[in-house]
Amino acid sequence: MSIDRAVMLFAGFMVLISLALGFYVSPYWYLLAAFVGLNLIQASLTGFCPAAMLFKRLGLKPGPAFN
């Protein structure tokens, strides 16, 4: 698995988890989904992604987006 796919997988899980928690626990959990979305936009514009840096340290191979 490449870093790019791992970042997309992680972001997808975080959005789904925050939606479920927002529905069942508290609407404030929707802020996590908003944060993930903003972080994806920021990463696409700047190329800086903390999750990509973490996955790189864990030894995943880089893809075309995050080298």
C-alpha positions in Angstrom: 0.0 0.0 0.0 1.3 3.4 -0.9 1.2 6.5 1.3 -1.4 8.1 -0.9 -3.8 5.2 -0.5 -3.1 5.0 3.2 -3.9 8.7 3.6 -7.2 8.4 1.7 -8.1 5.3 3.7 -7.4 7.0 7.0 -9.3 10.1 6.0 -12.3 8.0 4.9 -12.4 6.1 8.2 -12.1 9.4 10.2 -15.0 10.9 8.3 -17.2 7.8 8.8 -16.3 7.5 12.4 -17.0 11.2 13.1 -20.4 10.9 11.3 -21.4 7.9 13.4 -20.3 9.6 16.6 -22.1 12.8 15.6 -25.3 10.9 15.0 -25.2 8.7 18.1 -23.2 10.6 20.7 -23.0 14.4 20.1 -23.3 16.7 17.1 -19.9 18.2 18.1 -18.2 15.2 16.5 -19.2 16.6 13.1 -16.4 19.1 13.7 -13.9 16.2 13.3 -15.3 15.5 9.8 -14.9 19.2 9.0 -11.3 19.2 10.2 -10.5 16.1 8.1 -12.0 17.8 5.0 -10.1 21.0 5.6 -6.9 19.1 6.2 -7.4 17.3 2.8 -7.9 20.6 1.1 -4.8 22.1 2.7 -2.7 19.0 1.8 -3.8 19.2 -1.8 -2.8 22.9 -2.0 0.5 22.8 0.0 1.6 19.1 -0.2 2.0 19.1 3.6 0.2 16.3 5.3 0.9 15.1 8.8 -0.7 11.7 8.2 1.5 11.2 5.1 4.6 12.0 7.2 3.5 9.4 9.8 2.9 6.7 7.2 6.3 7.5 5.6 7.9 6.9 9.0 6.0 3.7 9.3 7.7 2.5 6.1 5.0 2.8 3.5 6.3 3.5 0.0 5.5 6.9 -1.5 3.0 7.3 -4.3 2.7 10.0 -6.9 1.1 12.6 -4.5 3.2 12.3 -1.4 6.9 11.7 -2.0 
